[in-house]
Amino acid sequence: MPSGLYAMFLQGGETGGPGILTPSGGLMVWTIVIFLILLFVLSKYAFKPITAAVQAREKALEDAIAGAKHDREEAAKLLEEQRRHLEASRDEGQKIVASARAAAEEVRHDMLETARTQQQELIDKARADINRERDAAIADLRREAIDLAILGASKVIEKNLDEKSNRDLIEKFLTSLDANSITR
């Protein structure tokens, strides 16, 4: 047998009554009655609000998860849309650059063509000026040659014919000569 205070506790104290671990019918009935009353009160006043709170919490969590999934899907859609817009912007930018290059090339070609045209016009104008100056120089040379020929002929003949007939005579003579033999 156990000794001391522990033994007294198991045996019901100093009075010698039943111990705490010894089964007692009245105590069991009262324990079950109190348990059932407490179960009824808790089920009526505590379990329903607690269950409702737990269900509300579960619903809030499910809604939050569904909202997060929806937000994630929406974010994925927006990201894809932004990627499409970015790609479209890149394509448009490349088209603009290509168009600008083509326009620049066309402007460059037009400028070169204009420069060539102006160059050709200047060359043609210079040739026309040269031809005009050459013709004017040849005409001056002819006049001087006529004047010299008349002067020389009048000295040789010592007779002065009228100037108009002299000039006509010498012009006929000079036109009969080859133009190349005069310019050499």
Secondary structure, 3 states (H helix, E strand, C coil): CCCCHHHHHHHCCCCCCCCCCCCCHHHHHHHHHHHHHHHHHHHHHHHHHHHHHHHHHHHHHHHHHHHHHHHHHHHHHHHHHHHHHHHHHHHHHHHHHHHHHHHHHHHHHHHHHHHHHHHHHHHHHHHHHHHHHHHHHHHHHHHHHHHHHHHHHHHHHCCCCCHHHHHHHHHHHHHHCCHHHHHC
